[in-house]
Amino acid sequence: NMLKRRIIAVVVVSGSIAVQSIGFRKYLPLGRPEIAVEYLARWGVDEIILVDISASRDGRGPNNEMVRRVAKNCHVPLTVAGGIKSVRHIGELLSSGADKVCINHAARSKPSFITDAANRYGNQCVVASIDVALDKNYNPWVYDYLQSNLTEETPIDQASWMQEAGAGEILLNSVERDGSSLGFDNGLISSVLGATTIPIIAVGGAGMPAHFSESFSATGISALA
């Protein structure tokens, strides 16, 4: 059955400010995350993903206090990413108002973390995130945002083992398209969709409404962000 197609808003937070991320390199300040989330929820997005990009870089855990502030006026499902390293972190985020959590770095360092989290809180609660960048021959590789380099793993391989480990969804992030407004990477989306059976959320490149309808039609993906 075709799940309802979802339009999801990603709010990227650095420090405690919502930012526009461009290519994972430049960050333009937008304002307070709770205000951004309140507007997006009111404008009719289906879900919101709040990504705290400074948590892992600063070597700290999730900012539960910020999540509580954001969750207060967020009347759509809220997924939180950034700095999640333990099952305890997940429990605290869910108590702070998150509906789901999204894990990236901790899952790559220890795949069993996805399984532990899914066993404890249910697969539907665990979103696994994959950042993808292209090499000079335009081949896609998993990107390590902490080291700012390509790894030797393909997005298809990572998506496969993340699904196997128990992730309920995958957030597929295109570094090249991030903040570019050039449209989604339909080739990347199709290749990962072909290798998985769980829902994929693709992010990176949205610039106008037509980009959504194009990618929904071209790939059959169920969620774009």
C-alpha positions as CSV (number, residue, x, y, z in Angstrom):
1,N,0.0,0.0,0.0
2,M,1.3,3.4,-0.8
3,L,1.9,5.3,2.4
4,K,0.7,8.9,2.4
5,R,3.6,10.9,0.9
6,R,5.1,13.0,3.6
7,I,6.6,16.5,3.4
8,I,9.0,16.9,6.3
9,A,10.9,20.1,7.4
10,V,14.4,19.8,8.7
11,V,15.5,22.5,11.2
12,V,19.2,22.6,11.6
13,V,20.5,24.0,14.8
14,S,24.0,25.2,15.6
15,G,24.6,26.3,19.2
16,S,21.1,27.3,20.0
17,I,20.3,29.1,16.7
18,A,18.4,27.6,13.7
19,V,20.6,27.9,10.6
20,Q,20.4,27.4,6.9
21,S,23.1,24.9,6.0
22,I,24.9,25.1,2.7
23,G,27.0,22.1,1.6
24,F,27.7,21.2,5.3
25,R,30.2,24.1,5.2
26,K,28.4,27.4,5.5
27,Y,25.7,28.3,8.1
28,L,23.4,31.3,7.8
29,P,21.6,32.2,11.1
30,L,17.8,32.2,10.9
31,G,16.7,32.7,14.5
32,R,15.3,30.7,17.4
33,P,14.5,27.0,16.6
34,E,11.2,27.0,18.5
35,I,9.9,29.9,16.4
36,A,11.0,28.2,13.1
37,V,9.3,25.0,14.2
38,E,6.1,26.7,15.3
39,Y,5.8,28.4,11.8
40,L,6.6,25.2,9.9
41,A,4.1,23.2,11.9
42,R,1.5,25.9,11.2
43,W,2.2,25.9,7.5
44,G,1.2,22.3,7.3
45,V,4.4,20.1,7.2
46,D,3.7,16.5,8.1
47,E,6.7,16.2,10.5
48,I,9.7,18.0,11.7
49,I,13.3,16.8,12.1
50,L,15.4,18.9,14.5
51,V,19.1,18.4,13.9
52,D,21.6,19.8,16.4
53,I,24.8,19.8,14.4
54,S,26.9,21.2,17.2
55,A,26.2,18.5,19.7
56,S,28.7,15.8,18.4
57,R,31.2,18.5,17.3
58,D,31.2,19.9,20.8
59,G,31.4,16.4,22.2
60,R,28.2,16.8,24.2
61,G,24.9,15.0,24.4
62,P,21.5,16.2,23.2
63,N,20.1,19.6,24.4
64,N,17.0,18.3,26.2
65,E,16.1,21.8,27.3
66,M,16.0,23.1,23.8
67,V,13.9,20.1,22.7
68,R,11.4,20.8,25.4
69,R,11.0,24.4,24.2
70,V,10.6,23.3,20.6
71,A,8.2,20.4,21.4
72,K,5.9,22.8,23.3
73,N,4.5,24.4,20.1
74,C,5.2,21.5,17.7
75,H,1.9,19.8,17.0
76,V,3.3,17.4,14.4
77,P,5.6,14.4,15.0
78,L,9.1,15.6,16.1
79,T,12.3,13.7,15.4
80,V,15.5,14.8,17.1
81,A,19.1,14.3,15.9
82,G,22.5,15.3,17.3
83,G,24.7,14.0,20.0
84,I,22.7,10.8,20.8
85,K,25.2,8.2,22.1
86,S,23.2,6.1,24.4
87,V,19.8,4.5,25.1
88,R,19.6,6.8,28.1
89,H,19.9,9.8,25.8
90,I,17.0,8.5,23.7
91,G,14.8,8.0,26.8
92,E,15.6,11.6,27.9
93,L,14.7,13.0,24.5
94,L,11.4,11.1,24.4
95,S,10.6,12.4,27.8
96,S,11.4,15.9,26.6
97,G,8.8,15.7,23.8
98,A,10.6,14.0,20.9
99,D,8.5,11.3,19.1
100,K,11.5,9.7,17.3
101,V,15.2,10.0,17.4
102,C,17.7,10.1,14.5
103,I,21.2,8.6,14.9
104,N,24.1,8.9,12.6
105,H,27.7,8.8,14.0
106,A,26.9,6.6,17.0
107,A,25.3,4.0,14.7
108,R,28.3,4.0,12.4
109,S,30.7,3.5,15.3
110,K,28.5,0.8,16.8
111,P,25.8,-0.7,14.6
112,S,24.4,-2.6,17.6
113,F,23.3,0.7,19.0
114,I,20.4,0.8,16.5
115,T,19.4,-2.7,17.6
116,D,19.5,-1.8,21.3
117,A,17.5,1.4,20.7
118,A,14.9,-0.4,18.5
119,N,14.5,-3.3,21.0
120,R,14.0,-0.8,23.8
121,Y,11.7,1.8,22.1
122,G,10.5,0.1,18.9
123,N,11.7,0.3,15.3
124,Q,9.3,3.1,14.5
125,C,11.1,5.3,17.0
126,V,14.6,4.9,15.4
127,V,15.6,6.8,12.3
128,A,19.1,6.2,11.0
129,S,20.9,8.9,9.1
130,I,23.2,8.6,6.1
131,D,25.2,11.6,4.8
132,V,26.3,11.1,1.2
133,A,28.9,13.0,-0.8
134,L,30.3,12.4,-4.3
135,D,34.0,11.8,-5.2
136,K,35.6,13.5,-8.3
137,N,34.1,10.8,-10.6
138,Y,30.6,11.6,-9.1
139,N,30.4,8.2,-7.3
140,P,28.4,8.5,-4.0
141,W,30.1,7.5,-0.7
142,V,29.1,7.8,2.9
143,Y,30.4,11.1,4.3
144,D,31.8,11.5,7.8
145,Y,30.7,15.0,8.9
146,L,33.0,15.0,12.0
147,Q,36.1,14.3,9.9
148,S,34.7,16.1,6.9
149,N,35.8,13.3,4.6
150,L,34.4,10.5,2.5
151,T,34.4,7.0,4.0
152,E,34.9,3.8,2.0
153,E,31.3,2.7,2.5
154,T,28.6,3.1,-0.2
155,P,25.1,4.5,0.8
156,I,23.5,1.3,-0.4
157,D,25.7,-0.8,2.0
158,Q,25.1,1.5,4.9
159,A,21.3,1.6,4.2
160,S,21.2,-2.2,4.1
161,W,23.0,-2.8,7.4
162,M,21.0,-0.1,9.1
163,Q,17.7,-1.6,8.0
164,E,19.1,-5.0,9.1
165,A,20.1,-3.6,12.5
166,G,16.5,-2.5,13.2
167,A,16.1,1.1,11.9
168,G,12.5,2.0,11.1
169,E,13.4,4.7,8.6
170,I,16.4,6.2,6.9
171,L,17.2,9.8,6.5
172,L,19.3,10.2,3.3
173,N,21.2,13.4,3.2
174,S,22.9,14.7,0.0
175,V,25.9,16.9,1.0
176,E,26.3,18.3,-2.5
177,R,22.6,19.3,-2.8
178,D,22.4,20.7,0.8
179,G,21.1,24.3,0.6
180,S,21.7,24.3,-3.2
181,S,18.0,24.6,-4.2
182,L,18.8,22.5,-7.3
183,G,16.3,19.7,-6.6
184,F,16.8,16.3,-5.0
185,D,19.4,13.7,-6.2
186,N,16.9,11.3,-7.8
187,G,19.7,8.8,-8.8
188,L,20.9,8.5,-5.2
189,I,17.3,8.2,-3.9
190,S,16.4,5.5,-6.4
191,S,19.5,3.4,-5.7
192,V,18.9,3.4,-1.9
193,L,15.2,2.8,-2.3
194,G,16.1,-0.2,-4.5
195,A,18.2,-1.7,-1.7
196,T,15.8,-1.2,1.2
197,T,12.2,-1.9,2.2
198,I,11.8,0.6,5.1
199,P,10.7,4.2,4.4
200,I,13.4,6.6,3.2
201,I,13.3,10.3,3.8
202,A,15.5,12.2,1.3
203,V,16.9,15.7,2.2
204,G,19.1,18.1,0.3
205,G,18.2,20.3,-2.7
206,A,14.6,21.3,-2.2
207,G,14.2,24.8,-3.7
208,M,10.6,25.0,-5.0
209,P,7.4,22.9,-4.9
210,A,8.1,21.4,-8.3
211,H,11.2,19.6,-6.9
212,F,8.9,17.6,-4.6
213,S,6.5,16.5,-7.2
214,E,9.3,15.7,-9.6
215,S,11.1,13.4,-7.1
216,F,7.9,11.8,-5.8
217,S,7.0,10.9,-9.4
218,A,10.6,9.9,-10.5
219,T,11.5,7.7,-7.6
220,G,8.3,6.7,-5.8
221,I,9.9,7.7,-2.5
222,S,7.4,8.2,0.4
223,A,9.0,11.2,2.2
224,L,10.9,14.3,1.1
225,A,12.4,16.9,3.4
